[in-house]
Amino acid sequence: MNSRIRKFFSYYRPYLRLFIADMVCAIVASAAILAIPLCIRYITTNLLEVGSESALHQIYMMSLLMFGFIVLHAICHSFIDYQGHKMGALMERDMRSELFAHYQKLSFKFYNDHKTGQLVTRISNDTLQLAELYHHGPEDLVIYSVTLVGAFIILFNINVSLALIAFFFIPIMSFYGFYTAKKMYTALKKSSDRIGRCNAQVEDTLGGIRVVQSFTNEELEKKKFTHENNHFLESRLEGYKAETTFYDGLTTLTQLMTLSIVIFGAVSIVKGSLDLADLLTFLLYITILVEPIVRIGNSIRLYQEGVARFHRFMEILEVEPDIQEAPKAKDLTQVRGEIEFTAVSFKYKEEYDHALKNISLKINAGEYIALVGLSGVGKTTLCSLIPRFYDVSSGNICIDGQEIKNVTLKSLRKNIGFVQQDIYLFAGTVLENIRYGKPNATEEEIVIAAKQANAHDFIAQLPNGYFTDVGQRGIKLSGGQKQRISIARVFLKDPPIVIFDEATSALDNENEKAIQDSLEKLLKNRTTLVIAHRLSTIKKAQRILVLTENGIEEQGTHEQLLALNGLYAHLNTL
């Protein structure tokens, strides 16, 4: 908890001067407001009864002084409103950037267990609410403290009895506020969790909208969303109920305090122990006093919600990445592409069965390897271990004799090109998506890569050629077009190790042949692993590995495995 407290305050450090200036302005603004009723009291007590030219002159002078206090308050409050909010926004930006950078470090295992919609909520809604706490929290604390303490000191100097009446209500209001704020905190936390679930449902449905519509399951998705939406509504209603109890209770207590002071003040005037000027000043200060008391409710709500959001923020930030670099990790350079698995086993979770068990395999530099087998035997998993998308549970993997855990992640992945089965294109142009393979590539290099991937011709026919927008996740392109763009990215990256996971599965026979011809050029002098269900695509592989739940059952060339008349030969007939 202490580490979280230190972390919370650490975000003020880069903006300490701005924070101090904000606090100074808060103190000055509060003091200026407190001074105005004293000026009015001076006029009503000392000047109105005199009726001389000197009195008029002093009234004008006091009026100028009050005008000065108003201007001072306006200047300070303007600084607080803009510069204070600016500080909060800057801190929000820093937190959001830190969380986004942390997201980049987390492994596939983390994203297997978390919904995207909830992660988006934490980086958007949670940091936005935190910015409000960072700005308004200390600022309101200073303003309310100065106002409350200053007002009470002045009130006690005016009339002790009336000040004690006002003071009597403060602990009652504080106890009531604390008690009802606990319920409000619970409701707000529940609401934060449920809006995250609601967002996750929306993201899940919209991401799979084509599946939804193809199975005519719109009503099913509506029911699922309605369920989450109603749960969110319930939590919001609980929150509104708690807020109503909180604010209405404080407002009622404030009105009772004002009424009590008016009654006892009037009685004191009748008895001659208080004059009208003092009662007027007292009521002015009660008005000033009431505002922070009422707004304390908002401050408590802001604090409760901000703390809840900060804990949610830290829950993610404190997740240690599964994939860690060794303290003295070195860059992987001059890669030839020899890969060796030694007694490698892997589980997605400790309580799960092994996805791979005791795999030992050596792939020579420049060798073309194909992985085949039934779905679920671990072909993609095996390939995902090489760039350390996951870490082995036991055993080790070496590239050119260096254990991959001892090299930097950036240099490891820079030397591996991975075309995954689930093609992902980013929102933007065709050119931008191909350039993702090499961010500093020239347009000429991009066109060459596209030609190598047999993508140039269809790109040239698009409305704006390479500058055509592909839409969210490449929605404006066909499956085959998206796949060829993803292959072009790998051509552009030009890595010594290439992994293709069903890289031609979405292509028709004509395009598949064209891609195969291009791949043969790309794969020369590179270590290549190809995962394929369509065995026709890997006949030219130098070695084919047949993977089962028991490990590597068979290996050899296409002809050798057919001659064995074993599992590969059986798969070839399917």
C-alpha positions as CSV (number, residue, x, y, z in Angstrom):
1,M,0.0,0.0,0.0
2,N,2.9,2.4,0.8
3,S,4.3,1.8,-2.6
4,R,0.9,2.7,-4.2
5,I,0.8,5.9,-2.1
6,R,4.3,6.9,-3.3
7,K,3.3,6.0,-6.9
8,F,0.2,8.2,-6.6
9,F,2.1,11.3,-5.5
10,S,4.9,10.6,-8.0
11,Y,2.8,12.0,-10.9
12,Y,3.0,15.4,-9.3
13,R,6.8,15.5,-9.5
14,P,7.2,16.8,-13.1
15,Y,4.7,19.6,-12.4
16,L,5.7,20.6,-8.9
17,R,6.1,24.3,-9.7
18,L,2.7,24.4,-11.4
19,F,1.2,22.5,-8.4
20,I,2.7,25.0,-5.9
21,A,1.4,27.9,-8.0
22,D,-2.0,26.3,-8.1
23,M,-2.1,25.9,-4.3
24,V,-0.9,29.5,-3.7
25,C,-3.7,30.8,-5.9
26,A,-6.2,28.6,-4.1
27,I,-5.1,30.1,-0.7
28,V,-5.2,33.7,-2.1
29,A,-8.6,33.2,-3.7
30,S,-10.0,31.8,-0.4
31,A,-8.5,34.7,1.6
32,A,-9.9,37.2,-0.9
33,I,-13.4,35.9,-0.5
34,L,-13.1,35.8,3.3
35,A,-11.9,39.5,3.4
36,I,-15.0,40.9,1.5
37,P,-17.6,40.4,4.4
38,L,-15.1,42.0,6.8
39,C,-15.1,45.1,4.5
40,I,-18.9,45.1,4.5
41,R,-18.9,44.8,8.3
42,Y,-16.5,47.7,8.6
43,I,-18.8,49.8,6.4
44,T,-22.1,48.9,8.2
45,T,-20.6,49.2,11.7
46,N,-18.3,52.2,11.5
47,L,-19.4,54.4,8.6
48,L,-23.1,54.3,8.0
49,E,-23.9,56.0,11.3
50,V,-21.4,58.8,10.8
51,G,-22.9,60.4,7.7
52,S,-20.0,62.7,6.9
53,E,-18.0,63.3,3.8
54,S,-15.1,61.4,5.4
55,A,-17.4,58.4,5.7
56,L,-18.4,58.6,2.0
57,H,-14.7,58.8,1.1
58,Q,-14.0,55.7,3.3
59,I,-17.0,53.9,1.7
60,Y,-15.5,54.6,-1.7
61,M,-12.1,53.4,-0.6
62,M,-13.6,50.2,1.0
63,S,-15.6,49.6,-2.2
64,L,-12.3,49.9,-4.3
65,L,-10.7,47.5,-1.8
66,M,-13.6,45.0,-2.2
67,F,-13.4,45.4,-6.0
68,G,-9.7,44.6,-5.7
69,F,-10.4,41.5,-3.7
70,I,-13.0,40.4,-6.4
71,V,-10.5,41.0,-9.2
72,L,-7.8,39.1,-7.2
73,H,-10.2,36.2,-6.7
74,A,-11.1,36.2,-10.4
75,I,-7.5,36.1,-11.5
76,C,-6.5,33.4,-9.0
77,H,-9.6,31.3,-9.8
78,S,-9.0,31.7,-13.6
79,F,-5.5,30.4,-13.0
80,I,-6.9,27.5,-10.9
81,D,-9.5,26.7,-13.5
82,Y,-7.2,26.6,-16.5
83,Q,-3.7,25.9,-15.2
84,G,-5.0,23.4,-12.6
85,H,-7.0,21.5,-15.2
86,K,-4.0,21.7,-17.5
87,M,-1.9,20.0,-14.8
88,G,-4.5,17.3,-14.4
89,A,-4.6,16.8,-18.1
90,L,-0.8,16.5,-18.3
91,M,-0.8,14.0,-15.5
92,E,-3.6,12.1,-17.2
93,R,-1.5,12.0,-20.4
94,D,1.5,10.6,-18.5
95,M,-0.6,7.9,-16.8
96,R,-2.3,6.9,-20.0
97,S,1.1,6.8,-21.8
98,E,2.6,4.7,-19.0
99,L,-0.3,2.2,-19.0
100,F,-0.2,2.0,-22.8
101,A,3.5,1.3,-22.7
102,H,2.9,-1.4,-20.1
103,Y,0.2,-3.0,-22.3
104,Q,2.9,-3.4,-24.9
105,K,5.1,-5.4,-22.5
106,L,2.4,-7.9,-21.5
107,S,2.4,-11.3,-23.1
108,F,-0.2,-13.1,-25.1
109,K,-1.1,-15.0,-21.9
110,F,-2.3,-11.8,-20.3
111,Y,-4.5,-10.9,-23.3
112,N,-5.9,-14.4,-23.3
113,D,-7.3,-13.7,-19.9
114,H,-8.5,-10.1,-20.3
115,K,-11.2,-8.5,-22.4
116,T,-10.1,-5.7,-24.7
117,G,-13.2,-3.5,-23.7
118,Q,-12.2,-3.6,-20.1
119,L,-8.6,-2.7,-20.8
120,V,-9.8,0.2,-23.0
121,T,-12.0,1.4,-20.1
122,R,-9.0,1.5,-17.8
123,I,-6.9,3.5,-20.1
124,S,-9.6,6.0,-21.0
125,N,-12.3,6.4,-18.3
126,D,-10.2,5.5,-15.3
127,T,-7.4,7.9,-16.2
128,L,-9.9,10.7,-16.9
129,Q,-11.5,10.3,-13.5
130,L,-8.0,10.2,-11.9
131,A,-7.1,13.5,-13.6
132,E,-10.1,15.1,-11.9
133,L,-8.9,13.8,-8.5
134,Y,-5.3,15.0,-9.1
135,H,-6.5,18.5,-10.0
136,H,-9.5,19.0,-7.7
137,G,-8.4,16.9,-4.8
138,P,-5.6,19.0,-3.2
139,E,-7.0,22.2,-4.6
140,D,-10.4,21.7,-3.0
141,L,-8.7,20.5,0.2
142,V,-6.8,23.8,0.4
143,I,-9.7,26.0,-0.5
144,Y,-12.1,24.4,1.9
145,S,-9.6,24.2,4.7
146,V,-8.7,27.9,4.4
147,T,-12.4,28.9,4.0
148,L,-13.6,26.8,6.9
149,V,-10.8,27.6,9.4
150,G,-10.8,31.3,8.4
151,A,-14.6,31.6,8.6
152,F,-14.7,30.0,12.0
153,I,-12.0,32.2,13.4
154,I,-13.8,35.3,12.2
155,L,-17.2,34.0,13.4
156,F,-15.8,33.3,16.9
157,N,-14.5,36.8,17.0
158,I,-17.9,38.2,16.0
159,N,-20.1,36.1,18.3
160,V,-19.0,33.0,20.2
161,S,-22.6,31.7,20.8
162,L,-23.6,31.8,17.2
163,A,-20.2,30.4,16.2
164,L,-20.8,27.4,18.5
165,I,-24.2,26.8,17.0
166,A,-22.6,26.7,13.5
167,F,-19.8,24.5,14.9
168,F,-22.3,22.1,16.4
169,F,-23.5,21.1,13.0
170,I,-20.0,20.4,11.5
171,P,-19.3,17.0,13.3
172,I,-22.9,15.9,12.6
173,M,-22.5,16.7,8.9
174,S,-19.0,15.1,8.8
175,F,-20.3,11.8,10.4
176,Y,-23.3,11.8,8.1
177,G,-21.1,12.4,5.0
178,F,-18.6,9.7,6.0
179,Y,-21.3,7.1,6.6
180,T,-23.2,7.8,3.4
181,A,-20.0,8.2,1.3
182,K,-19.1,4.5,2.1
183,K,-22.2,3.4,0.3
184,M,-21.6,5.8,-2.5
185,Y,-18.0,4.4,-2.9
186,T,-19.3,0.8,-3.1
187,A,-21.9,1.8,-5.7
188,L,-19.3,3.7,-7.8
189,K,-16.8,0.8,-7.7
190,K,-19.5,-1.6,-8.9
191,S,-20.6,0.8,-11.6
192,S,-16.9,1.1,-12.8
193,D,-16.6,-2.7,-13.0
194,R,-19.9,-3.1,-14.8
195,I,-19.3,-0.4,-17.5
196,G,-16.1,-2.3,-18.3
197,R,-18.1,-5.5,-18.8
198,C,-20.6,-3.6,-20.9
199,N,-17.8,-2.2,-23.1
200,A,-16.3,-5.6,-23.4
201,Q,-19.6,-7.0,-24.6
202,V,-19.9,-4.3,-27.2
203,E,-16.3,-4.8,-28.4
204,D,-16.9,-8.6,-28.6
205,T,-20.1,-8.3,-30.6
206,L,-18.9,-5.5,-33.0
207,G,-15.6,-7.3,-33.6
208,G,-17.5,-10.4,-34.7
209,I,-20.4,-8.7,-36.4
210,R,-20.1,-10.7,-39.6
211,V,-20.4,-14.0,-37.6
212,V,-23.3,-12.5,-35.7
213,Q,-25.1,-11.6,-38.9
214,S,-24.2,-14.8,-40.8
215,F,-25.8,-16.9,-38.1
216,T,-28.7,-14.4,-37.7
217,N,-27.9,-14.2,-34.0
218,E,-28.7,-10.4,-33.6
219,E,-31.4,-11.2,-31.0
220,L,-29.0,-13.3,-29.0
221,E,-26.4,-10.5,-29.0
222,K,-29.1,-8.0,-28.0
223,K,-30.1,-10.3,-25.0
224,K,-26.4,-10.6,-23.9
225,F,-25.9,-6.8,-24.2
226,T,-29.3,-6.1,-22.5
227,H,-28.2,-8.4,-19.6
228,E,-24.9,-6.4,-19.1
229,N,-26.7,-3.1,-19.7
230,N,-29.3,-3.8,-17.1
231,H,-26.7,-4.8,-14.6
232,F,-24.9,-1.5,-15.3
233,L,-28.2,0.3,-14.9
234,E,-28.8,-1.4,-11.5
235,S,-25.4,-0.2,-10.3
236,R,-26.0,3.3,-11.6
237,L,-29.4,3.4,-9.8
238,E,-27.6,2.3,-6.6
239,G,-25.1,5.1,-7.1
240,Y,-27.8,7.7,-7.7
241,K,-29.7,6.5,-4.6
242,A,-26.5,6.8,-2.5
243,E,-25.7,10.3,-4.0
244,T,-29.3,11.4,-3.3
245,T,-29.0,10.4,0.3
246,F,-25.6,12.0,0.6
247,Y,-26.4,15.4,-1.0
248,D,-29.9,15.8,0.2
249,G,-28.9,15.0,3.7
250,L,-26.1,17.5,3.7
251,T,-28.3,20.1,2.1
252,T,-31.0,19.6,4.8
253,L,-28.4,19.9,7.6
254,T,-27.0,23.0,6.0
255,Q,-30.5,24.6,5.9
256,L,-31.1,23.7,9.6
257,M,-27.8,25.3,10.5
258,T,-28.7,28.5,8.7
259,L,-32.2,28.5,10.2
260,S,-30.8,28.1,13.7
261,I,-28.4,31.0,13.3
262,V,-31.1,33.3,11.9
263,I,-33.4,32.5,14.9
264,F,-30.7,32.8,17.6
265,G,-29.3,35.9,15.9
266,A,-32.7,37.6,15.8
267,V,-33.2,36.7,19.5
268,S,-29.7,38.1,20.3
269,I,-30.6,41.4,18.5
270,V,-33.8,41.7,20.5
271,K,-31.9,41.1,23.8
272,G,-29.3,43.7,22.7
273,S,-26.3,41.2,22.8
274,L,-25.9,41.4,19.0
275,D,-26.3,44.3,16.5
276,L,-27.7,44.0,13.0
277,A,-24.4,44.6,11.3
278,D,-22.8,41.7,13.0
279,L,-25.8,39.4,12.1
280,L,-25.5,40.5,8.5
281,T,-21.8,39.8,8.5
282,F,-22.4,36.5,10.2
283,L,-25.0,35.4,7.6
284,L,-22.5,36.4,4.8
285,Y,-19.9,34.1,6.4
286,I,-22.4,31.3,6.8
287,T,-23.1,31.6,3.1
288,I,-19.4,31.3,2.5
289,L,-19.2,28.5,5.0
290,V,-22.0,26.5,3.5
291,E,-20.5,26.2,0.1
292,P,-17.4,24.2,1.1
293,I,-19.6,22.1,3.4
294,V,-22.0,21.2,0.6
295,R,-19.2,20.8,-1.9
296,I,-17.3,18.5,0.5
297,G,-19.8,15.9,-0.7
298,N,-18.6,16.3,-4.2
299,S,-15.0,16.1,-2.9
300,I,-15.6,12.9,-1.0
301,R,-17.3,11.4,-4.1
302,L,-14.4,12.6,-6.2
303,Y,-11.9,11.1,-3.8
304,Q,-13.8,7.8,-3.4
305,E,-14.2,7.4,-7.2
306,G,-10.6,8.5,-7.8
307,V,-9.2,6.1,-5.3
308,A,-11.2,3.3,-6.9
309,R,-10.0,4.2,-10.3
310,F,-6.4,4.5,-9.1
311,H,-6.5,1.0,-7.6
312,R,-7.9,-0.3,-10.9
313,F,-5.1,1.5,-12.8
314,M,-2.5,0.0,-10.5
315,E,-4.0,-3.5,-10.7
316,I,-2.9,-3.5,-14.4
317,L,0.4,-1.6,-13.9
318,E,1.5,-4.0,-11.2
319,V,1.0,-7.0,-13.4
320,E,4.5,-8.2,-14.1
321,P,5.1,-9.1,-17.7
322,D,5.3,-12.9,-18.2
323,I,8.1,-12.4,-20.7
324,Q,11.1,-10.8,-19.0
325,E,14.5,-10.1,-20.4
326,A,17.6,-11.4,-18.6
327,P,19.4,-8.6,-16.6
328,K,22.4,-8.8,-19.0
329,A,20.5,-9.8,-22.2
330,K,22.5,-9.2,-25.3
331,D,21.4,-8.3,-28.8
332,L,21.0,-11.1,-31.3
333,T,23.2,-10.2,-34.2
334,Q,24.3,-11.7,-37.5
335,V,21.7,-14.4,-37.3
336,R,22.2,-17.4,-39.4
337,G,18.9,-19.0,-38.3
338,E,19.8,-22.3,-36.6
339,I,17.0,-23.2,-34.1
340,E,17.2,-25.9,-31.5
341,F,14.5,-27.1,-29.1
342,T,15.9,-29.1,-26.1
343,A,13.3,-31.0,-24.0
344,V,10.8,-28.2,-24.4
345,S,7.4,-28.5,-22.6
346,F,4.7,-25.8,-22.4
347,K,1.5,-25.2,-20.5
348,Y,-0.8,-22.2,-21.0
349,K,-1.6,-22.3,-17.3
350,E,-0.2,-24.3,-14.5
351,E,-3.5,-26.2,-14.0
352,Y,-3.8,-27.0,-17.7
353,D,-2.5,-30.1,-19.5
354,H,0.7,-29.7,-21.6
355,A,0.2,-28.1,-25.0
356,L,3.7,-29.4,-25.8
357,K,5.7,-32.0,-24.0
358,N,9.4,-32.9,-24.2
359,I,10.0,-31.6,-27.7
360,S,13.5,-31.8,-28.9
361,L,14.2,-30.6,-32.4
362,K,17.1,-29.0,-34.4
363,I,16.4,-26.9,-37.5
364,N,19.5,-26.1,-39.5
365,A,20.2,-22.5,-40.8
366,G,18.4,-22.0,-44.0
367,E,16.3,-25.1,-43.7
368,Y,12.7,-25.2,-44.9
369,I,10.6,-27.0,-42.3
370,A,6.8,-27.7,-42.5
371,L,4.6,-28.6,-39.5
372,V,1.5,-30.7,-40.0
373,G,-0.9,-32.4,-37.8
374,L,-4.5,-32.3,-36.5
375,S,-5.9,-29.1,-35.0
376,G,-4.9,-28.6,-31.4
377,V,-1.7,-30.6,-31.3
378,G,0.4,-27.4,-30.8
379,K,1.8,-26.4,-34.2
380,T,1.1,-22.7,-33.7
381,T,2.2,-23.0,-30.0
382,L,5.5,-24.4,-31.0
383,C,6.2,-21.6,-33.4
384,S,5.0,-18.9,-31.0
385,L,7.7,-20.0,-28.5
386,I,10.5,-19.0,-30.9
387,P,9.8,-15.2,-30.8
388,R,8.9,-15.6,-27.1
389,F,5.2,-14.8,-27.4
390,Y,5.1,-17.3,-24.6
391,D,7.9,-18.7,-22.5
392,V,8.6,-22.4,-22.3
393,S,7.5,-24.2,-19.1
394,S,10.7,-26.3,-19.1
395,G,13.6,-26.9,-21.4
396,N,15.1,-24.2,-23.6
397,I,15.2,-22.9,-27.2
398,C,18.4,-21.6,-28.8
399,I,19.1,-19.6,-32.0
400,D,22.6,-19.9,-33.3
401,G,23.6,-21.5,-30.0
402,Q,22.3,-18.6,-27.9
403,E,19.4,-19.3,-25.5
404,I,16.6,-16.9,-26.5
405,K,16.0,-16.0,-22.9
406,N,19.4,-14.4,-22.8
407,V,18.9,-12.1,-25.8
408,T,16.9,-8.9,-26.0
409,L,13.3,-9.3,-27.1
410,K,13.6,-6.5,-29.6
411,S,16.6,-8.1,-31.4
412,L,15.0,-11.5,-31.2
413,R,11.7,-10.5,-32.8
414,K,13.4,-8.2,-35.3
415,N,15.0,-11.3,-36.8
416,I,11.8,-13.2,-37.1
417,G,9.0,-12.7,-39.6
418,F,5.7,-14.1,-38.4
419,V,2.6,-14.2,-40.7
420,Q,-0.2,-15.4,-38.4
421,Q,-3.3,-17.2,-39.3
422,D,-5.5,-14.4,-38.0
423,I,-4.5,-11.5,-40.2
424,Y,-4.6,-8.1,-38.6
425,L,-4.4,-4.9,-40.6
426,F,-4.4,-1.5,-38.8
427,A,-6.8,1.3,-39.7
428,G,-5.0,3.4,-42.3
429,T,-3.7,3.0,-45.9
430,V,-2.3,0.0,-47.7
431,L,1.1,1.7,-47.8
432,E,1.1,2.3,-44.0
433,N,0.2,-1.4,-43.4
434,I,3.0,-2.7,-45.5
435,R,5.4,-0.2,-44.1
436,Y,4.7,-1.7,-40.6
437,G,7.3,-4.3,-41.6
438,K,10.0,-1.6,-41.8
439,P,8.8,1.8,-40.5
440,N,11.6,3.8,-42.4
441,A,11.0,2.1,-45.7
442,T,10.7,4.2,-48.9
443,E,7.7,3.9,-51.2
444,E,10.0,2.2,-53.7
445,E,10.9,-0.5,-51.2
446,I,7.2,-1.0,-50.4
447,V,6.2,-1.4,-54.0
448,I,9.0,-4.0,-54.5
449,A,7.8,-5.9,-51.4
450,A,4.2,-5.8,-52.7
451,K,5.3,-7.1,-56.1
452,Q,7.2,-10.0,-54.4
453,A,4.0,-10.9,-52.5
454,N,2.0,-10.7,-55.7
455,A,0.0,-7.8,-54.2
456,H,1.0,-5.0,-56.4
457,D,-1.6,-5.6,-59.2
458,F,-4.6,-5.6,-57.0
459,I,-3.3,-2.6,-55.0
460,A,-2.9,-0.6,-58.2
461,Q,-6.5,-1.2,-59.1
462,L,-7.8,0.1,-55.7
463,P,-9.4,3.6,-55.8
464,N,-6.3,5.4,-54.4
465,G,-3.7,2.7,-55.0
466,Y,-1.3,2.4,-52.1
467,F,-3.0,5.3,-50.4
468,T,-6.4,3.5,-50.2
469,D,-7.8,3.3,-46.7
470,V,-8.3,-0.3,-45.7
471,G,-10.9,0.4,-42.9
472,Q,-11.0,-1.0,-39.4
473,R,-9.1,-4.3,-39.4
474,G,-8.8,-4.2,-43.2
475,I,-12.6,-4.5,-43.6
476,K,-12.5,-3.1,-47.1
477,L,-10.3,-5.8,-48.4
478,S,-10.9,-9.5,-49.1
479,G,-9.3,-12.2,-47.0
480,G,-6.8,-13.0,-49.8
481,Q,-5.9,-9.4,-50.3
482,K,-5.3,-8.9,-46.5
483,Q,-3.2,-12.0,-46.4
484,R,-1.0,-10.8,-49.4
485,I,-0.5,-7.4,-47.6
486,S,0.6,-9.2,-44.5
487,I,3.0,-11.3,-46.5
488,A,4.3,-8.1,-48.2
489,R,5.1,-6.8,-44.7
490,V,7.4,-9.8,-44.1
491,F,9.1,-9.3,-47.5
492,L,9.8,-5.7,-46.5
493,K,11.1,-6.8,-43.0
494,D,13.4,-9.2,-44.7
495,P,14.2,-11.4,-41.6
496,P,16.6,-14.4,-41.5
497,I,13.8,-16.5,-39.9
498,V,10.3,-16.7,-41.3
499,I,7.2,-18.4,-39.8
500,F,4.0,-18.8,-41.8
501,D,0.9,-20.0,-40.0
502,E,-1.5,-21.0,-42.7
503,A,-0.2,-18.1,-44.7
504,T,-2.0,-19.0,-47.9
505,S,-5.3,-20.4,-46.4
506,A,-7.5,-17.6,-47.8
507,L,-6.1,-17.6,-51.3
508,D,-7.7,-19.2,-54.4
509,N,-5.6,-21.7,-56.4
510,E,-4.3,-19.2,-58.9
511,N,-3.2,-16.7,-56.2
512,E,-1.9,-19.5,-54.0
513,K,0.4,-20.6,-56.8
514,A,1.6,-17.1,-57.4
515,I,2.3,-16.6,-53.7
516,Q,4.0,-20.0,-53.5
517,D,6.3,-18.9,-56.3
518,S,7.1,-15.7,-54.4
519,L,7.6,-17.5,-51.2
520,E,10.2,-19.8,-52.8
521,K,12.2,-16.7,-53.7
522,L,11.8,-15.2,-50.2
523,L,12.7,-18.5,-48.5
524,K,16.1,-18.9,-50.2
525,N,18.9,-18.8,-47.6
526,R,16.3,-18.3,-44.7
527,T,15.2,-20.6,-42.0
528,T,11.5,-21.2,-42.6
529,L,8.8,-22.8,-40.6
530,V,5.4,-23.3,-42.4
531,I,2.3,-24.5,-40.6
532,A,-0.1,-26.0,-43.0
533,H,-3.4,-28.0,-43.1
534,R,-3.4,-28.1,-46.9
535,L,-0.5,-30.5,-47.5
536,S,-0.3,-29.4,-51.2
537,T,1.4,-26.2,-50.0
538,I,4.4,-27.9,-48.3
539,K,5.4,-30.6,-50.7
540,K,8.7,-28.9,-51.4
541,A,9.7,-28.6,-47.8
542,Q,13.1,-30.0,-47.0
543,R,11.7,-31.7,-43.9
544,I,8.1,-32.2,-42.8
545,L,7.3,-32.8,-39.1
546,V,4.2,-34.6,-38.1
547,L,3.1,-33.3,-34.7
548,T,0.7,-35.2,-32.4
549,E,-0.2,-34.9,-28.7
550,N,2.8,-37.2,-28.1
551,G,5.2,-34.9,-29.9
552,I,6.9,-35.3,-33.2
553,E,5.7,-38.7,-34.5
554,E,7.2,-38.6,-38.0
555,Q,9.6,-36.5,-40.0
556,G,11.0,-36.6,-43.5
557,T,10.4,-35.3,-47.0
558,H,6.9,-35.6,-48.6
559,E,7.9,-38.7,-50.6
560,Q,9.6,-40.4,-47.6
561,L,6.6,-39.9,-45.4
562,L,4.2,-41.1,-48.0
563,A,6.4,-44.2,-48.3
564,L,6.1,-44.8,-44.6
565,N,2.3,-45.1,-45.1
566,G,1.8,-43.7,-41.6
567,L,0.1,-40.7,-40.1
568,Y,1.2,-38.3,-42.8
569,A,0.0,-40.6,-45.5
570,H,-3.3,-40.8,-43.7
571,L,-3.5,-37.0,-43.5
572,N,-2.7,-36.7,-47.2
573,T,-5.9,-38.7,-48.0
574,L,-8.2,-36.4,-45.9
